[in-house]
């Protein structure tokens, strides 16, 4: 066991050390070698050391360098060293962290991490929360609590009686809502086609003046961090309208909610604490290993009613927090350990610096693109930059060539009818040198395409 784990640590360390120097995308030859893994399972055992060698030698070169400093394709942060180390230790613990009486260590650590998150994100201290796989499940969890609370006010017990014959629940969301929100609505039986979509302004934020009439059976879903532009919906105005109508407000804060952790950016999410539920990811801007999402709900009873579980064989605690009462899963790993480690190692100032630094890098990308004569389509309020190189096909071709070049990796998107390259700066490992190196590669490739057309 010791030799195997030491070998795994050495191989992992070697992989991480090489990330700054390798192409971000895997080479075609490395991808093609993955086919060698596709064989029938042998009858006899294979040495764990041989298995690990095979996994590393074939798998590692074929990975996308998402944990490296120049992956800007999605809102994905690399794992902080402290968080990765805690992940390895928690894996060795191998705790099924459902019940305090069975796994008191991980239940306690997750409870502490949730309280620290409420502090860092400036959310109400009375909120209940749970660690889930990501914002997709955080939406499902928080909106299940919202569904419970809204229907309870109408005299309906949705957990006992289901939705057949239940009073209708209205869902209001941005026309640019993330698809994971709509997926959660569908899984909860509330219907994608019944969502009333509200138009957005020029930077992708919802127009509060275009909200439909709200009632106490309305769940209003807003964004802190448009996935393309980083725009934050007018939180105070939406919450004021919802409060007047006694409606529920849910916040998709997958990455933008972390603006609250920065004193220089917190004004962008002013009033966010007036909402009723929030979903966010720690594997985005907090840079913990996958997977780590969080759902927060102000009404702890609503969350427990939607999620709690009991059985005679389960040794539940009535005095301490049982994680299984706040998440869809019963069996689950202690994914809050890495969040505790990241917060403990960084402190409030370190988290703020991480947010500010990556936003500064994003503004540098935008300034460089503008100076070179290319269009930046969005107001760069956080860490997202949309760049157009001209016609849609030309932009897509340049993005493809940037990805193939390997210096950095940016994705493409279509926003408000315009094709763009999307730059998302999230990783703790990204330095000014990485930004300048990436800018040089982007402009070199774009200029080559421009020169080729004249």
N, C-alpha and C positions, 0 to 999 in steps of 0.2 A: 504493500500500500504506500509506504513512504517513498520508495523509489519512483513509483508511478506518478504520485502527486508532484514530486520534485521535477520530474520530466515534463509534466503538464505545465508547471509554473515556468520552467525554462523556455519551453516552446512558446507559451503565451507572451512572455516577456520579449522574446526575439521577434515575434510578430509585431508587437506594439512598437518596439524600437525601430523597426523598418518602415513603419507607416509614413513618416515624413519624406521618405526618399523614393518610394515606389509610385508608379502611376496609380491614380485614384481608382480607376476602373480596372477590372482584371483583364489580363491579356487573353486574346481568343484561344491561344494554345492551352492556357490554364483551364479555361471553361470546357474545352473539348475533352480534357483529361478526366473530367467528372464522369464521363461515360464509363470509365473503368470501375466505378462503384456500383454500376447497375448490373448486378449478377445475382443468380439465385443464392439464397442463404445456404451456407455450407452446413453439413450435418454436425461436425465436431466443433469444439471451441477454438478460439484464436487467442493467443496471448494478449492480455490487455496492453502491454507495451507495444506490440506489433500493431494492434488496433489504433493506438494513439498516434503512432508514427504515420500510419496510412491516412488517418484523418487530417493530420497536420500537413503532410507532404502533398496531398491531393486537394484537400479542402481549403487550406489557408491561401494559396496563391489565387484561388478562384473567387475570393470574397471581394466585395466592394469595400473600399477603405472608408467606411462610414465613421469609424472611430478616429480617423485621422484629422488633420487640421485644414484640409482643403475640400471637404465634401460639403457642397452648398445646395444639393439637389432637393432635399426636403428639410423640414424643421426638425433636424436630428442632431443631438449633441453627442459627442464622444463621452465615454465613461471616465469620470474623475478617478484618479488613482485610489483615493480613499474609498470611494463607492465601489469600485471594482474589487478591492481587497475585502471589503465587508461582504460583498456578494459571494466571494469564494468561501469565506468563513461560514456564512449562513447556509451555503450549500452543504458544507460538511456537517453542520448541525442537523440539516434535513428535517426541519420541524413542520408538521402539518398544523399551521397556525390558525386554527378555528376557535379554540376554546382556552380561556385563561387557565382553568384548572389543569389542563394537560400541558400547555406550553406557556408558562407564565413569563419566561424571559422575552420571547418574541412578541407576545401580546403587550407587555409593558413597554418595550422599545417602540413598537408601532404607535401606541397611545401617545408616548412622548413626542414622536415625530409629527403626529397629527396636530398636537398643540403648538409645536414650533412652526408648522406650516401656517396655521391660523394667524400666528403672530407676524411672520414674515410677509404674508399676503394681505394682511390688514383686514381679515374677515372676523365676523362676530365670534366671540369666545364661546358662546353657547352652542355653536355648530357641532353636529355629529359628523363623522366621516369614516371612510373606509378606503383601503388600498385595493385597487383592481388592476386589470391588465393595461388599461390605457383609457384615453378619453372616450373611445367608443363605448366601453362598458360603464365608464363613469356617467355618461349621458343616460344610459339605460337605468342605472342605479338611482340617480337623482330624479329622473323623470318618473320612475316608479313611485318614489316618495311623493312627487307632485301629484301624480294621478290619484294616489291614496288620499292626500289631503283635500284635493278639489272635490272628489266624490264623497268623502266623508261629510263635508259641509252640506252636500246635497242629500245626506241621509242614506248613502249607499256604501256597502262594504265590498270593495272590489276584490280583495283577496279571497273572501268567502264566496261571493256570488258571481264573480267574473264581470264581463262587459255586456253580456246578453241582457237587454232591457235596461241597462244603466243610463242615467242622464248623459247627454252628449258632452264631451270635453272639447273645447276649442284650442287649437294650437296655432300660435302666431310666431312666425320666424322671418328672418331676413331672406330676401331673394338670393343672397349670396351665402346662405347657411352652408356649413360643411356637410357633406353627404353622410357622415357618421351620425349627425344629429337626426337626420331623416330616417336613417336605418333604425335608430333607437325608437323613434316614434312608431315605426312599422312593427318592430318586435313587441312593443307594448300594446299592440292592437288598436292604436289610436288613428292609424290610417295616413299614409303619405299624402294621398290625394285630398285629404281634408285640411291639410296645413295651409293657412292663409299667409301668403308670402308678401312681405312689405318691401317696396322698392328702396334702393340705396342711392346715396349721393355719389359724387365724382370720385371719391377715394374708397368706396366700398362700404361705408358705414350706413347703417339703417337710418331711414328718415323718420324721426319721431313724429313729425307732423302728418305722416301718412299711415299711422297706426289705425287699424279698424276699431270699432267700438269694442271695449273690453268688459268682461263680466267676472263674477267670482268663480266661474267655471272655465276661465281662460288661463292657459299657460303660455307666457311670452318668453321666447327664446332669443337671447341677444348674444353678440360676439365680443369678446375681448381679444382681438387679434384676427382680422380677416386673413385667411390662409394665403391669399395672393399679395395683399397690400400691407398687412399688419394693422389696418385701420381698426379702431375701437368704437363701438356703437355709443351713441350719446346716453350713457348709463343713467345719469341723473334724471333726464327728461322721461326716459322710458319707465324708470322705477316710480317716478311721481305719478305718471298716468296709471300705472298698474296698481299702485297703492290706493289711488282714489276709487278704483273699481274693485278692490280686494282681489286682484288677480295675482297669480304666482309668476315670478320672474326667475328664469334659469339662465345661467351664464355659461356659454362655451368659451372657456378660458384656457384652451389647450396649451397655448404658449403666451398669449398676451396678458393673461392674469398676472404673470410674473413682473410686469411693469410696476406693480405695487411694491415690489421689493426694492426698487430704486428710488431714492429721494428725488432724483432729478426727473423721473418719469411718472411718479405716482399720480400726478395731477391728471394724467390721461385716463385713469380708471377711478377718478374721484366719484364717490357714491356707489361703488361696486358692492359695498357692505350692506346696501339696502335691498339687494336681491334676496331670493329665498334658497337658491341652490347654485352650486358651481361645479364645473368639471375641469380638470387640468391634468397635465402630464408632468411627471418628474423626470422622465427620460428625454424630455426636450430640453428646456433651458436650465434645469438643475443638473443636467449631465450625469444621471445615474444610469446603470445598465438597464437594458430592456428586461422585463417590462415593469412599468410603475406608473399607473394612473391613480388619480384620487377623486372621489366624489365627496362633496361637502353639502350638508343640508342643515338649514337653520333649525327646522322643526325635528328634533331628534326622535320624537315619538313617531312621526310620519315615516322616517327612514327605517326605524326598527320594525314598524308594522308591515312595511313593504318587504323587508329582507330577513327578519328573524326566523329561526328554525329551532324546533325542539324534537326530542325523541327520548324515550326512556333510557336508552343506552348512552346518551350524551351527558357527560358530567359538567353541566353548565354552571356558571357562577352568577349569583344574584348580586354580588358585591363588587365585582370587577368587570371590566369591559370584555365581552366576548367578540372577537373580530367577525365571526360568522354571522352576527346579528346585524351587520352593516354592509354586507356585500352579497352578490348573488351566489358565490361559491361557499360550499362547506369545506371541502378539501382545497387547500391553497397554500402556496409557499409564503414565507414571510418576506414579501416584497417590500415592506416598509423599512427593512433594515438598511438598505442602501441609501434611502432618503435620510434616515437618521444620520448615517455616516457622512453624507455630503453636507448636511446642515451643520453637524458638529465640527467638521473639518474647516468649513468656510466661515461660519459665523455670519451675522447679518451683513457686515461690511463686505465680506467676500462674495456673498450672493449678489449684492448691489453692484460690485465691481464687475462681476461676470456679465450681468445684464448690460451695464453701461458700455463695457469694452466691446461686446459683440455688436451693439447698436452703432458704436463709433465706426467699427469696421464696415458696417453696411452703408453708412453715409459716405465713407471713402470710396466704396465701389460706385455709388451713385454719382459722386462728383467726377470720378474718372471717366465714367461713361458719357456724362454730359459734356465734359471738356473735349472728348473725342468726337463730339457731334452726333451722338446717338440719343435716342429718346428714352427718358426714364418716365414711365407711365404713371407712377404713383407718387404721392407724397410720402417720403421715407420717414415714418413716425417711429418705427421700431427697427426690426432686423430684416425686413423684407424689401427687396429691390426688384422691380420689373423693368426689363430693358428690351426695347424694340430696335432691331437693326434694319428696319424697312419693311418690305413686303413679307407676308406670312411665311412663304416658302423659303425666302432668304434667311429669315430669323431661325426657322427650324433647321436649316442646313448648317448655319453657324453653330447652333447649339450642339448638333450632332458632331461637328468637327472638334468642338471644345471637349466633348466627352471622350472622343477617340484620342485626342492629344494626351490626356491623362494628367496634366498639371493640376487641374481642378475638375470638379463635376458639378454642373448646374443643370437644372431641369427646364422644360418648356411648359407653358401653360397658355390658356386663352382666357383673357379677363375682359369683361364688357366688350366682347367681340374683337379684341385685339390680341394677336399672337405675340408672345413675349418670352424672353429668357427670365427665369425666376432664380434669384440669388437669395438663399436663406442662410444667415450667419448665426450659428448657435453654439458652436463647440468651444469649450474652454481652451482647447489646444491651438486654436487659430491665433497666429501672431501677426504683427504688422508686416513682417517679412513674407508670410504666407499670402496676405492680401495683395501685396505689391507683385509678388510672383504670379498670382492668379490674374491680376489686372493685365500684366504684360502679355500673358498667354491669350487672354480673351481679345485684347486689342490687336495683337499680332494676327490672330486667325480672322477676326472681323475685317481688318485692313486687307488681308490677302484676298478675301472674297470681294471686297470693294474694288481692289485693283484688277481682279480678274474680270470684272464687268465692264471696265472702261477701255 
